[in-house]
Amino acid sequence: MTILFLDANADTRGPRTEALRQQPDWTIHSVAGVTEARTWLGRAAALDLLITEAIPSASGDTGFNLRDAALARFPLAKVLFTTRYDLTGFESQIAGWPVLLDAPYTGEKLRVKAQAALAAPPPPCCVELPPFLAPGTILGNYQVQDRLTQETESETYRAIQVTVQRPVALVLLRPDLLSQPEAIQGFKERERLKASISHPRIAPLYEAGSVNGLIFYTRELPRGRNLEEIEAAGEHLSERKIAELLFGVAEAMQYAVERGNHHRRLNARDIYLDAENQASIVNIFRPAGSRPRVAVEEVAALLDLVQPLASEGKARGLLATLGETGHDWNGLLEALDDVRDAMRERSIMRRIEAEEGASASKRPTPWWAWAVAAAALAAVFGLGNLVGTATPATTPLLKEEMITIPAGSFVYQKKEPRNLPAYNISKHEVTIGQYGEFLKALEDSPSTAFDHPDQPKTKTSHTPAKWMETYAAAKAGATFNGQPMSLNTPVTQVDWWDAYAYAKWKGQRLPTEEEWEKAARGDKGQLFPWGNKADKAAANLGDDYDSNGKGGSKDGYNLWAPADRKSTDVSPYGVCDMAGNVSEWTASERSGELWPSHPDYPDLRVPVVRGGHFALKGSNDLLTTRFFAESASESTLARGFRTASDVAQTPKK
């Protein structure tokens, strides 16, 4: 026998669990709350008896909801309620299941009561009754096909609207309740409320009807499969599908809840996902009950419900991250909007990189071919060679400038006080011209002295992908996707090993996350480098990005912007481009570990990237978000870096 036992009292839970374990053929799973119990149910293979407090806490989720979730997954399970409260008035929620009063009760009394609950038949409301409507039954314009679910007061059937051959869900008030006026009244009230809700992600009510004394209504049968069917098929959902699923559900729930509609708990059979990964839900909304739902608890229950469907790695990491914050429906919607934006940004980056790597024979002459030609012409006129450091006279090479950040306390992440000694950080992101000097120095005097000790042996160069073409275009003042490039454009396509080596060559290092954030937000923890008011024109971010090269209407640049331009993306200390332009590699906090653990893969330590970039939309948490790289060898078109040093050191000129 498999028994799930919920006792919110830590002092009594242990002894009572041990008393239950005295029964040799019982396997006991003991939990402290409903959320933990739901998580266990999501991965359980069997359940014979649920023992749960009816009301584990005065304000939290109830054992009645847990009972519903358990029986939805294990219909043959039995239930035993325990209680520390007076349950007068809760008779309909108890629904005939046995109740053990906490006086307090002993572990032995609990074990005896559990034995009796297992031996007793289920109450009448929970017995699987044969369908009231046989397949083929005609009700007005509808022909019944089969029963989908059986509820306390109603049954739901799959049916066909004969006149238009449309599949529908037909919800029938149980005929044995037709003699009870209050049951009919409640059914009609739910019917009217459901008809008043109109949202593309909520199954609409089609028609209310009464035929031969039977009362019913029909609603849309959502497209796709519900989560119960997906789980039964043994399928799992990727991070992207999980994000789309949760976004759709949150959008529907927020719409209805903000209009004052009450609802029951979402079940796996209520949530549908179609072939285009668009989610919709059954209309679970109803007139106000005795206790309104707590949105944070409902969101947590949804995340627990989806957990068994998450594939390995990123999907589970996404659910864990969302679960840590305690979102209500609006918060979940906003968080998922950011997640979906980030996913679109990653797709854009991959598409750009794939286009760059495409065969020249399959596409028109690329931008860099024209740039090489332009650079060659420039060389004829004495403007320098492709791998040197010369630059056109009209574009002076930006010299490195370090800014000293004073010692003292500052606000880190979400109002967390921290303290740092004084340090230097570069005013601008490292540019193509500056990185070219580094590569020229290595070319003149090959050395591995600047490599990190853990750098892979297979990495033998710090030259970024397509460096010759990129450098030539920058030197010649050519364009990419219609955007001008120069030697003062930030260098990109560098991995963490490259950034580390450059910084060491300069006699410096990469900034830690703490140093980066203090330099960006000041000591008061501003939302943006320029203050606390959002300004889409202040930083080179992705609110105006266009993958076809036509963006830049808000901040003036579709891709990278030159570091020497005039900009208001400047921190209180005068550090530039912390919010946008390109995101930046950082070093680990000084914890003894090279990098922190990846949230999706706890055994994997990877460097963290900070700040936004030209293809990432702005947000209020842009300066506090920690972007974990897949590995230190990862490089993208939107990522660069800046350097730092201790104040005692004198940066190399």
C-alpha positions, 0 to 999 in steps of 0.5 A: 500500500502506498500512502501519502501523509500530509501533516503541517506540524513538524513536531507531530509529523515524524512520530505519526509517520513512524506509527504508520510505518509500523504496518509492514506492507505500507510505504509512507511518503510524508510531506509538510504542505500541499505544494510538496504533496502535489510535486510528489503526486506529479511523479508518483507511480501509485497511491492507495490512500491520501491522509491530509489535513483538511486545512493545513494553514489558515491562509494556504491551499486546502486538503480538499484541493489536494484530494481533487488532484490526487483522485484525478490522477489515482481515481481508485485511491481512498482519502482520510482527512485530519483537522485542527479546525472546526469543519462545520459548514465544510460538509460539501467539501468533505463529500463523505470521506472520513475525518479524524479530529486532532484532539491531538490524536496519537500515531496509533489512532491514526494507523487504526483510522487509516486501516479503516479508511482503506477497507471502507468503500468510497463515498457515493459521490466518488464512486465511478458511475456508468455514464448517464448518456449512452454513446449515440444519444441525441440531445437537441442538435447534439449527438453524444460520443463518449464521456470525458469526465465525471464531476460531483455535480456534472458530467462532461461528454464529447459530442458532435453538433449535428447541424454543422458537424462540429466537435464540442464538449457537452456538460450535463447536470447530473439527472439525480440532482434535477430534484434539487433546486439549489443544484439547478440554480448553481449550475445555471449561475456557472453557465451564465458566468462562463458565457460572459467570459470571452478570450481566445485562450479560454474555451467559449460557451456555445449554447445552453439547453434543456431537452426532455428535462435534462439541463446542459450546456456546450462549449468549445473542445480545445484544439490539440491534446490536454496535459493528461494525454501528453503525460499518458503518452510518455512525452516531454516538453522542451524549454520553449514549449514549456514557456509557450504553454505557461505564457498562454495559461497565464494570459488566460488566467490574468484576463479572467482574474483581473475581472473579478472571476473566481475559479477552481484549481487547474487540472492537467485535463484543463490545459491544452497544447496544439500543434503550433504550441499554442495553449488554451484552457477549459473555462474553469471560472465560476461564481464566488465561493467561500474563499477566493483563490490566492494567485501565488498559490495557484501559480505554484500549483500550475508549475508543479502540474507542469513539472512532470512534463519538463524535459531535462536541463533547460525546461526544468531550470526554467520551472525552478527559476519561475518557482523561486520568485512567488509570482502571481498571474501578472508576474508570471506573464511578465516573467514569461514575456521576458523569457520568450524575448530572450528565446527569440533573441537566441534564435535571431543570433543563431540565424545570423550566425548560420547565415554568416556560415552559409556557402558563398555559392548559395547566396549573393556576395557577402558584405565582408567581400566588399569590405575586403575590396574596400580595404585593399583600395585603402591600402593603395592610398597608404591607409595601412594593411589588414592586420596592422593598427593603422586607421583612417585619419577621420576615425582616431583609434579610441584609447583605453580609459580606466575609471576608478570606482571608490571603495564602499557599500552598494546595492547588489541584485535585489536590494542586497547590501555588499561592500567592495574595495576600490577598483578600476574598470574600463570606461568603454567596452573593448573595441575591434581596434584595441583587440587588433593590437593584442592579436598583432602583439601575439603575431609578433611574439607568439606566447601562451603566457596570457592563456588561462591554465584551464583553457582547453588544449584544443584552443590554440588561437585567440583570433575570433571567427571571421576576424580578417573580414571583420577587421578589414570592414571596420578599418575601411569604415564599411557597413554590415546590414546597413550599419557602419563599422569602425575600429571603435566598434566593440569587438564580438565573437570572443569567448571567455578564454579570449577575454581573459587572455586580452585582460591579462595581456593588458596587465588587468583582469575581467571584472567580477559580477559585483564590480560590474554591477556596482559600476553599472548601477552606482552605490544606490542600485539604480534600475538603469545606468542613467537613473530609474526611469526607462528610456528606450532611446538611452541605450543601444538595445533591441526594442528597435532591432530588426533581423533584416537590418532595418532597425535602429529607429529608437536608439540609432543603431540596429547592431553594434554602436561605436564606443566613442559615440555620444550616449546617455547609457552612462553610469553614475561613475561615468562608465559607458554602455553597461545597459546595451550595445554588447553584453559582457563576460565577467569573472567569478565572484572571489569564492575560490571557484572559477565560475558559478554553477549553471542553474540548469546543470548544477554540476556544470560551472560556467561564466556569467554574462552581464548587461543587455545588447543590441538585439535584447529588449530593455527591461527593469532588471537588465542590470541584475539579470545573470545570463549563464553561458553554455560554456566558456568557449561560447561566442556570439555576435552580441557579446564582448567584454571590458576589463578591470584592475585593482587600484594599486595597479597601473594599467598598461598603456 
